[in-house]
């Protein structure tokens, strides 16, 4: 995460390697993450973000993945305040 006040919205990229799963699973996870972050965009500070995932992320339900994304957003906000 790099906070950039010149941006009007967050710029988010995804780095999901083969350890996460096959192409279908990685693309599904990327779409889910994109949807969750879009829904929570008002909580995400403007800046540059690179989102990665562990291999178990593809097995999480949409709700559980949302909880993890909320935690990630909170941790980023705490780091931005420092």
C-alpha positions as a printed Julia matrix, in Angstrom:
82×3 Matrix{Float64}:
   0.0     0.0     0.0
   1.25    3.41   -0.95
  -1.05    6.26    0.06
  -1.24    8.86   -2.71
  -3.41   11.89   -2.03
  -3.17   12.95   -5.69
  -5.41   10.02   -6.65
  -9.17   10.44   -6.43
  -9.79    6.74   -5.86
  -7.74    3.68   -4.97
  -5.75    1.93   -7.7
  -5.85   -1.8    -6.96
  -3.89   -4.6    -8.65
  -4.05   -8.32   -7.94
  -1.11  -10.73   -7.76
  -2.55  -14.23   -7.64
   0.03  -16.87   -8.47
  -0.42  -20.49   -9.42
  -0.2   -21.6    -5.8
  -3.69  -20.09   -5.35
  -5.13  -22.49   -7.91
  -5.79  -22.91  -11.6
  -6.74  -20.06  -13.9
 -10.45  -20.55  -13.3
 -10.05  -20.38   -9.51
  -7.71  -17.38   -9.7
 -10.09  -15.48  -11.96
 -13.06  -16.28   -9.73
 -11.14  -15.08   -6.67
 -10.07  -11.92   -8.52
 -13.7   -11.17   -9.49
 -14.87  -11.74   -5.91
 -12.16   -9.49   -4.5
 -12.89   -6.81   -7.07
 -16.6    -6.87   -6.18
 -15.93   -6.75   -2.43
 -13.48   -3.88   -2.74
 -15.83   -1.97   -5.03
 -18.61   -2.29   -2.45
 -16.27   -1.05    0.29
 -14.53    1.62   -1.79
 -15.66    4.43    0.5
 -13.51    2.89    3.28
 -10.4     2.47    1.13
  -8.05    5.45    1.12
  -6.8     6.75   -2.25
  -3.52    5.1    -3.07
  -1.8     2.19   -4.78
  -2.61   -1.33   -3.55
  -1.32   -4.76   -4.52
  -3.57   -7.58   -3.28
  -2.21  -11.11   -2.95
  -3.84  -14.25   -1.6
  -2.86  -17.5     0.05
  -3.79  -20.86   -1.45
  -6.76  -21.33    0.91
  -8.48  -18.15   -0.27
 -10.3   -19.95   -3.07
 -12.02  -22.17   -0.51
 -13.52  -19.25    1.46
 -17.18  -18.39    1.06
 -18.03  -14.93   -0.25
 -19.0   -13.86    3.29
 -15.76  -15.15    4.84
 -13.74  -13.49    2.09
 -15.6   -10.25    2.87
 -14.56  -10.53    6.52
 -10.93  -10.93    5.43
 -11.2    -7.91    3.12
 -12.67   -5.83    5.97
  -9.71   -6.82    8.13
  -7.3    -5.87    5.36
  -8.94   -2.46    4.92
  -8.7    -1.81    8.67
  -5.02   -2.77    8.77
  -4.29   -0.47    5.83
  -6.1     2.42    7.52
  -4.07    1.88   10.7
  -0.8     1.85    8.75
  -1.81    5.0     6.87
  -2.29    6.88   10.15
   1.3     6.15   11.25
